[in-house]
């Protein structure tokens, strides 16, 4: 399938993935980061900050950054680790993976450098396969320990999803809200309360203020339902047992330098993550994860979508 390299106005090299139905994705070598994913109607599915900084070594806020070897500030390294602000390379000899029929695919690799060793003295190879097919964007990350001793790491794919107004401003229509299904009854760390551990009590996660949580031991499938856009994101994952949910709301958004004051209204992060129990690799061992994002055209309010069917496959 077609894969081509271009240089954007920002000067950063990017790979453009396309598929016959008309959807596309753009992947930067900087950070190994997907910065655009459009469906066959050319609608952008990912959020990008109106104040995103496109000049290294700054991280780019939006799209799908790679968090490695640390998530957030759950450790002594810089926020979300260093993989998202390093220049990756095309992987010239990717290991055999399941065939990607009708997929447009790119394989990237990030190797540890002397600069990395100053803050995280480990020898590793981080590989990432990104595949596009009709209505679906798939990630296969792999981390290999090339060191002579064991090491541990956290990992996350931070999915900035483009949504309708998260505030649910059409107050006379219950259908206006954005909600996350599949995390009910689970324990989570609340980063707004010193990472204290709580249990989710709501039937679904809805939003009326800042949220910054890491849900633990989550299912393999999560649904993000956007009533106004009549769209549901379905997040499938494996090897990444946790799921982070984040929206800064109005006050925090104004304090974030690379986020527009009103950007919080149209974004929601629901991440595949390894946070609570970091991965431990012995020398020459390799870890492999999996994430698949897909979209379902739906109208939950009119009964066209049963979130239980999306999550569990039954009505």
VOPAGU-2260 file (C-alpha; in pm, 1 decimal, decimal comma):
REM VOPAGU-2260
SITE   aa  ch    i         X         Y         Z
SITE  UNK   A    0       0,0       0,0       0,0
SITE  UNK   A    1     119,5     357,4     -61,3
SITE  UNK   A    2     370,7     502,6     182,6
SITE  UNK   A    3     543,7     830,3     108,0
SITE  UNK   A    4     765,0    1075,9     292,0
SITE  UNK   A    5     707,0    1450,0     285,2
SITE  UNK   A    6     834,7    1756,0     471,3
SITE  UNK   A    7     566,9    1974,3     623,9
SITE  UNK   A    8     573,6    2350,2     665,0
SITE  UNK   A    9     730,5    2288,3    1006,3
SITE  UNK   A   10    1026,7    2121,3     834,8
SITE  UNK   A   11     972,2    1790,5    1015,5
SITE  UNK   A   12     982,2    1478,1     795,0
SITE  UNK   A   13     660,0    1278,6     804,1
SITE  UNK   A   14     524,4     961,4     650,6
SITE  UNK   A   15     179,4     976,8     493,2
SITE  UNK   A   16     -25,2     657,2     504,7
SITE  UNK   A   17    -327,5     618,0     277,5
SITE  UNK   A   18    -573,9     341,5     192,7
SITE  UNK   A   19    -822,2     287,9     -93,1
SITE  UNK   A   20   -1134,4     401,9      95,2
SITE  UNK   A   21    -979,3     748,2     136,4
SITE  UNK   A   22    -864,7     760,4     498,2
SITE  UNK   A   23    -513,0     877,7     582,5
SITE  UNK   A   24    -264,4     918,7     865,9
SITE  UNK   A   25      49,5    1127,1     909,2
SITE  UNK   A   26     340,1    1004,1    1120,6
SITE  UNK   A   27     634,5    1220,1    1224,5
SITE  UNK   A   28     983,3    1076,4    1256,8
SITE  UNK   A   29    1013,6    1323,5    1543,3
SITE  UNK   A   30     870,3    1135,7    1839,7
SITE  UNK   A   31     736,6     853,3    1622,8
SITE  UNK   A   32     413,6    1047,3    1665,3
SITE  UNK   A   33      91,8    1025,3    1467,4
SITE  UNK   A   34     -24,0    1385,3    1418,1
SITE  UNK   A   35    -323,9    1328,0    1191,3
SITE  UNK   A   36    -579,8    1054,2    1127,3
SITE  UNK   A   37    -861,8    1132,4     885,0
SITE  UNK   A   38   -1152,3     909,5     790,4
SITE  UNK   A   39   -1279,0     847,4     438,4
SITE  UNK   A   40   -1484,1    1170,7     458,6
SITE  UNK   A   41   -1161,7    1362,1     536,5
SITE  UNK   A   42   -1277,1    1440,2     889,6
SITE  UNK   A   43    -991,2    1476,4    1139,2
SITE  UNK   A   44   -1026,3    1223,6    1420,6
SITE  UNK   A   45    -734,9    1339,1    1636,3
SITE  UNK   A   46    -700,1    1662,5    1831,6
SITE  UNK   A   47    -404,0    1894,3    1776,1
SITE  UNK   A   48    -343,2    2192,1    2003,2
SITE  UNK   A   49    -385,2    2533,4    1842,0
SITE  UNK   A   50     -61,9    2630,2    2019,9
SITE  UNK   A   51     135,6    2312,9    1954,9
SITE  UNK   A   52     512,0    2367,1    1941,2
SITE  UNK   A   53     660,3    2208,3    1629,9
SITE  UNK   A   54    1026,3    2275,5    1706,3
SITE  UNK   A   55    1247,0    2014,3    1875,4
SITE  UNK   A   56    1320,9    1947,9    2154,5
SITE  UNK   A   57     967,8    2047,0    2259,0
SITE  UNK   A   58     702,9    1775,9    2269,9
SITE  UNK   A   59     412,7    1824,3    2027,8
SITE  UNK   A   60      78,1    1844,2    2206,1
SITE  UNK   A   61    -181,6    1642,3    2021,0
SITE  UNK   A   62    -211,0    1338,2    1797,9
SITE  UNK   A   63     -75,7    1020,3    1956,3
SITE  UNK   A   64     257,0    1071,2    2138,8
SITE  UNK   A   65     462,0     777,1    2264,8
SITE  UNK   A   66     533,8     787,0    2639,9
SITE  UNK   A   67     849,5     590,6    2727,0
SITE  UNK   A   68    1017,7     492,8    2956,0
SITE  UNK   A   69     796,3     683,7    3199,2
SITE  UNK   A   70     432,7     789,2    3207,5
SITE  UNK   A   71     348,7    1136,0    3338,4
SITE  UNK   A   72     554,2    1218,7    3644,4
SITE  UNK   A   73     540,6     864,8    3783,9
SITE  UNK   A   74     919,1     863,5    3818,7
SITE  UNK   A   75    1229,3    1082,3    3814,7
SITE  UNK   A   76    1254,0    1146,2    3438,7
SITE  UNK   A   77    1102,6    1430,3    3240,2
SITE  UNK   A   78     723,6    1429,6    3193,2
SITE  UNK   A   79     619,9    1122,3    2988,2
SITE  UNK   A   80     981,9    1022,4    2929,6
SITE  UNK   A   81    1201,6    1114,7    2633,5
SITE  UNK   A   82    1078,7     903,5    2339,2
SITE  UNK   A   83     828,5    1168,6    2230,7
SITE  UNK   A   84    1100,8    1429,9    2173,0
SITE  UNK   A   85    1364,1    1218,0    2000,6
SITE  UNK   A   86    1413,7    1172,1    1626,5
SITE  UNK   A   87    1319,4     818,1    1525,9
SITE  UNK   A   88    1432,5     628,9    1215,3
SITE  UNK   A   89    1262,5     406,8     961,7
SITE  UNK   A   90    1316,7      45,2    1063,0
SITE  UNK   A   91    1492,4    -116,2     771,4
SITE  UNK   A   92    1468,3    -470,6     906,2
SITE  UNK   A   93    1150,5    -509,4    1111,1
SITE  UNK   A   94    1088,0    -847,6    1269,3
SITE  UNK   A   95     814,1   -1052,5    1102,2
SITE  UNK   A   96     471,7    -960,7    1233,7
SITE  UNK   A   97     126,7   -1082,2    1128,0
SITE  UNK   A   98      62,1    -979,9     765,9
SITE  UNK   A   99    -121,1    -650,6     725,8
SITE  UNK   A  100    -344,0    -718,0     425,9
SITE  UNK   A  101    -489,7    -398,4     276,9
SITE  UNK   A  102    -299,0    -199,5     539,8
SITE  UNK   A  103     -66,5      92,5     476,8
SITE  UNK   A  104     216,8      39,1     723,9
SITE  UNK   A  105     531,7     205,5     848,9
SITE  UNK   A  106     789,5      56,7    1087,8
SITE  UNK   A  107     988,8     294,2    1309,4
SITE  UNK   A  108    1274,0     240,1    1552,9
SITE  UNK   A  109    1430,6     437,4    1837,5
SITE  UNK   A  110    1763,2     324,0    1983,0
SITE  UNK   A  111    1917,3     440,9    2307,7
SITE  UNK   A  112    2187,0     706,3    2275,3
SITE  UNK   A  113    2465,1     842,1    2492,8
SITE  UNK   A  114    2239,2    1141,8    2562,9
SITE  UNK   A  115    1965,1     910,4    2692,9
SITE  UNK   A  116    2214,3     725,0    2910,8
SITE  UNK   A  117    2280,7    1042,2    3107,3
SITE  UNK   A  118    1932,1    1024,8    3259,5
SITE  UNK   A  119    1834,2     661,0    3196,2
SITE  UNK   A  120    2143,3     437,0    3162,6
SITE  UNK   A  121    1980,5     146,8    2978,2
SITE  UNK   A  122    2046,1       3,4    2630,5
SITE  UNK   A  123    1722,3     -58,4    2441,8
SITE  UNK   A  124    1551,2     -67,3    2107,0
SITE  UNK   A  125    1194,9      65,8    2084,1
SITE  UNK   A  126    1014,4     -37,5    1767,0
SITE  UNK   A  127     671,7      78,6    1655,0
SITE  UNK   A  128     460,5     -52,2    1369,0
SITE  UNK   A  129     177,0     181,5    1266,0
SITE  UNK   A  130     -83,4      46,2    1024,4
SITE  UNK   A  131    -379,5     216,0     859,0
SITE  UNK   A  132    -681,6      40,3     713,1
SITE  UNK   A  133   -1040,2     149,3     647,2
SITE  UNK   A  134   -1173,5     293,8     973,5
SITE  UNK   A  135    -885,4     159,5    1179,9
SITE  UNK   A  136    -543,4     270,6    1309,2
SITE  UNK   A  137    -323,8       1,9    1466,9
SITE  UNK   A  138      -5,3      24,7    1675,9
SITE  UNK   A  139     233,8    -256,4    1768,6
SITE  UNK   A  140     505,7    -126,5    2004,6
SITE  UNK   A  141     798,8    -348,3    2104,5
SITE  UNK   A  142    1079,0    -284,5    2353,6
SITE  UNK   A  143    1394,1    -497,5    2353,5
SITE  UNK   A  144    1652,0    -504,1    2633,3
SITE  UNK   A  145    1998,1    -483,9    2477,2
SITE  UNK   A  146    2161,1    -428,8    2815,9
SITE  UNK   A  147    2354,4    -680,2    3024,8
SITE  UNK   A  148    2115,6    -638,8    3316,9
SITE  UNK   A  149    1741,8    -621,9    3368,5
SITE  UNK   A  150    1550,3    -295,5    3353,7
SITE  UNK   A  151    1190,9    -181,6    3399,1
SITE  UNK   A  152     986,8      80,8    3216,7
SITE  UNK   A  153     643,0     233,1    3178,8
SITE  UNK   A  154     476,8     284,5    2844,4
SITE  UNK   A  155     171,3     461,1    2702,9
SITE  UNK   A  156      14,8     572,3    2379,4
SITE  UNK   A  157    -149,6     905,5    2463,8
SITE  UNK   A  158    -454,7     927,6    2237,1
SITE  UNK   A  159    -571,1    1287,6    2190,0
SITE  UNK   A  160    -918,2    1228,3    2044,2
SITE  UNK   A  161   -1112,9    1500,5    1862,6
SITE  UNK   A  162   -1459,2    1531,6    2013,6
SITE  UNK   A  163   -1756,7    1766,5    2016,1
SITE  UNK   A  164   -1786,7    2011,1    2306,5
SITE  UNK   A  165   -1701,5    1806,7    2615,6
SITE  UNK   A  166   -1904,0    2042,2    2832,7
SITE  UNK   A  167   -2232,0    1916,6    2682,7
SITE  UNK   A  168   -2353,3    2269,4    2613,0
SITE  UNK   A  169   -2684,5    2161,6    2459,3
SITE  UNK   A  170   -2840,4    2128,4    2799,1
SITE  UNK   A  171   -3187,3    2033,3    2680,2
SITE  UNK   A  172   -3051,4    1727,8    2499,7
SITE  UNK   A  173   -2907,2    1448,2    2709,3
SITE  UNK   A  174   -2746,1    1325,7    2387,0
SITE  UNK   A  175   -2495,4    1611,6    2391,9
SITE  UNK   A  176   -2251,7    1456,4    2636,1
SITE  UNK   A  177   -1927,6    1271,1    2570,5
SITE  UNK   A  178   -1890,7     957,2    2778,8
SITE  UNK   A  179   -1646,4     671,6    2829,9
SITE  UNK   A  180   -1784,6     319,5    2871,3
SITE  UNK   A  181   -1593,8      17,8    3001,7
SITE  UNK   A  182   -1413,4     160,0    3306,6
SITE  UNK   A  183   -1702,2     144,1    3555,7
SITE  UNK   A  184   -1636,5     -31,9    3892,9
SITE  UNK   A  185   -1257,3     -16,8    3837,2
SITE  UNK   A  186    -994,8     125,7    4070,6
SITE  UNK   A  187    -801,7     432,2    3959,8
SITE  UNK   A  188    -524,7     666,5    4072,1
SITE  UNK   A  189    -651,2    1024,5    4093,4
SITE  UNK   A  190    -365,8    1256,4    3997,6
SITE  UNK   A  191    -568,1    1553,3    4122,2
SITE  UNK   A  192    -567,7    1401,1    4471,1
SITE  UNK   A  193    -203,4    1303,5    4521,2
SITE  UNK   A  194    -251,2     974,8    4332,5
SITE  UNK   A  195    -485,4     838,5    4596,6
SITE  UNK   A  196    -665,2     522,7    4491,4
SITE  UNK   A  197   -1042,4     526,8    4439,0
SITE  UNK   A  198   -1306,9     302,1    4285,6
SITE  UNK   A  199   -1520,2     429,6    3998,1
SITE  UNK   A  200   -1881,9     453,0    4110,2
SITE  UNK   A  201   -2048,1     592,3    3795,9
SITE  UNK   A  202   -2212,3     380,6    3527,0
SITE  UNK   A  203   -2000,7     569,4    3270,8
SITE  UNK   A  204   -1742,6     846,2    3288,2
SITE  UNK   A  205   -1885,8    1187,0    3195,8
SITE  UNK   A  206   -1721,5    1526,6    3230,9
SITE  UNK   A  207   -1806,4    1847,6    3414,5
SITE  UNK   A  208   -1455,7    1947,4    3525,5
SITE  UNK   A  209   -1088,5    1853,9    3516,7
SITE  UNK   A  210   -1013,0    1480,7    3509,0
SITE  UNK   A  211    -667,7    1322,0    3541,7
SITE  UNK   A  212    -689,0     953,2    3630,0
SITE  UNK   A  213    -513,3     624,9    3563,1
SITE  UNK   A  214    -759,9     335,0    3563,8
SITE  UNK   A  215    -610,6       0,3    3663,4
SITE  UNK   A  216    -653,2    -350,2    3523,7
SITE  UNK   A  217    -884,2    -229,6    3252,3
SITE  UNK   A  218   -1064,2    -442,2    2991,3
SITE  UNK   A  219    -926,5    -504,6    2643,8
SITE  UNK   A  220   -1193,2    -280,5    2492,2
SITE  UNK   A  221   -1309,4      72,8    2584,3
SITE  UNK   A  222   -1570,5     287,0    2406,7
SITE  UNK   A  223   -1562,7     667,4    2385,5
SITE  UNK   A  224   -1910,7     779,5    2280,2
SITE  UNK   A  225   -1962,7    1122,3    2124,7
SITE  UNK   A  226   -2335,5    1183,8    2094,2
SITE  UNK   A  227   -2320,1    1511,4    1903,7
SITE  UNK   A  228   -2082,6    1383,1    1635,9
SITE  UNK   A  229   -2272,6    1050,6    1622,9
SITE  UNK   A  230   -1935,2     878,3    1648,5
SITE  UNK   A  231   -1786,7     622,8    1884,4
SITE  UNK   A  232   -1416,0     553,3    1918,8
SITE  UNK   A  233   -1344,6     192,5    2007,3
SITE  UNK   A  234   -1008,8     139,3    2178,6
SITE  UNK   A  235    -880,2    -218,1    2179,1
SITE  UNK   A  236    -552,2    -298,6    2348,1
SITE  UNK   A  237    -333,5    -578,3    2474,1
SITE  UNK   A  238     -21,3    -582,3    2690,6
SITE  UNK   A  239    -115,3    -240,6    2832,5
SITE  UNK   A  240    -344,0    -310,8    3128,9
SITE  UNK   A  241    -401,4      48,6    3243,5
SITE  UNK   A  242    -593,6     335,6    3082,0
SITE  UNK   A  243    -536,8     704,4    3151,7
SITE  UNK   A  244    -821,3     955,9    3109,4
SITE  UNK   A  245    -737,2    1326,9    3094,1
SITE  UNK   A  246    -900,3    1660,7    3021,8
SITE  UNK   A  247    -753,7    1977,6    3178,3
SITE  UNK   A  248   -1078,0    2183,3    3171,4
SITE  UNK   A  249   -1074,8    2562,4    3154,0
SITE  UNK   A  250    -851,9    2674,3    3440,7
SITE  UNK   A  251    -570,5    2424,8    3375,7
SITE  UNK   A  252    -589,1    2482,4    2998,0
SITE  UNK   A  253    -508,1    2851,0    3048,8
SITE  UNK   A  254    -199,9    2753,4    3249,4
SITE  UNK   A  255     -60,1    2517,4    2983,3
SITE  UNK   A  256     169,2    2710,7    2751,3
SITE  UNK   A  257     118,7    2496,2    2441,1
SITE  UNK   A  258    -259,4    2457,8    2472,7
SITE  UNK   A  259    -518,0    2712,2    2359,1
SITE  UNK   A  260    -751,2    2847,3    2625,1
SITE  UNK   A  261   -1054,0    2684,9    2461,7
SITE  UNK   A  262    -883,2    2373,2    2324,4
SITE  UNK   A  263    -996,1    2160,1    2617,7
SITE  UNK   A  264   -1352,4    2173,3    2482,6
SITE  UNK   A  265   -1270,4    1961,1    2177,9
SITE  UNK   A  266   -1021,3    1709,2    2318,3
SITE  UNK   A  267   -1018,4    1401,1    2536,1
SITE  UNK   A  268    -724,0    1174,3    2611,6
SITE  UNK   A  269    -797,5     805,7    2667,8
SITE  UNK   A  270    -465,8     622,2    2671,4
SITE  UNK   A  271    -341,8     265,9    2654,9
SITE  UNK   A  272     -82,5     245,4    2930,9
SITE  UNK   A  273     147,8      44,7    3154,4
SITE  UNK   A  274     175,4     243,5    3477,3
SITE  UNK   A  275      88,7      56,4    3796,4
SITE  UNK   A  276     319,6    -243,2    3733,6
SITE  UNK   A  277     610,6    -146,0    3505,7
SITE  UNK   A  278     734,9    -401,2    3255,1
SITE  UNK   A  279    1053,0    -581,9    3364,4
SITE  UNK   A  280    1279,8    -716,0    3090,0
SITE  UNK   A  281    1580,3    -941,0    3137,5
SITE  UNK   A  282    1875,1    -903,9    2896,7
SITE  UNK   A  283    1770,9    -978,8    2536,7
SITE  UNK   A  284    1403,3   -1009,5    2632,7
SITE  UNK   A  285    1136,1    -821,3    2439,3
SITE  UNK   A  286     796,2    -680,1    2536,9
SITE  UNK   A  287     518,1    -633,3    2285,4
SITE  UNK   A  288     196,0    -434,0    2312,3
SITE  UNK   A  289    -100,1    -370,4    2086,3
SITE  UNK   A  290    -346,0     -87,7    2031,1
SITE  UNK   A  291    -623,9     -55,8    1777,1
SITE  UNK   A  292    -836,3     257,1    1735,6
SITE  UNK   A  293   -1148,7     233,9    1523,5
SITE  UNK   A  294   -1462,2     440,6    1475,8
SITE  UNK   A  295   -1828,3     344,9    1464,5
SITE  UNK   A  296   -2089,3     579,9    1319,3
SITE  UNK   A  297   -2360,5     577,8    1579,3
SITE  UNK   A  298   -2627,0     763,4    1768,7
SITE  UNK   A  299   -2640,2     621,8    2117,1
SITE  UNK   A  300   -2942,8     831,8    2208,0
SITE  UNK   A  301   -3154,8     694,0    1927,7
SITE  UNK   A  302   -3065,6     340,1    2024,8
SITE  UNK   A  303   -2846,5     268,3    1723,1
SITE  UNK   A  304   -2551,9     185,8    1946,7
SITE  UNK   A  305   -2557,6     -31,9    2253,7
SITE  UNK   A  306   -2223,5      30,3    2428,8
SITE  UNK   A  307   -2239,7    -319,8    2576,4
SITE  UNK   A  308   -2239,6    -461,3    2224,1
SITE  UNK   A  309   -1932,8    -253,5    2136,0
SITE  UNK   A  310   -1753,3    -358,9    2452,2
SITE  UNK   A  311   -1860,2    -718,5    2497,1
SITE  UNK   A  312   -2012,9    -829,0    2169,4
SITE  UNK   A  313   -2370,1    -890,1    2287,3
SITE  UNK   A  314   -2697,7    -698,5    2299,0
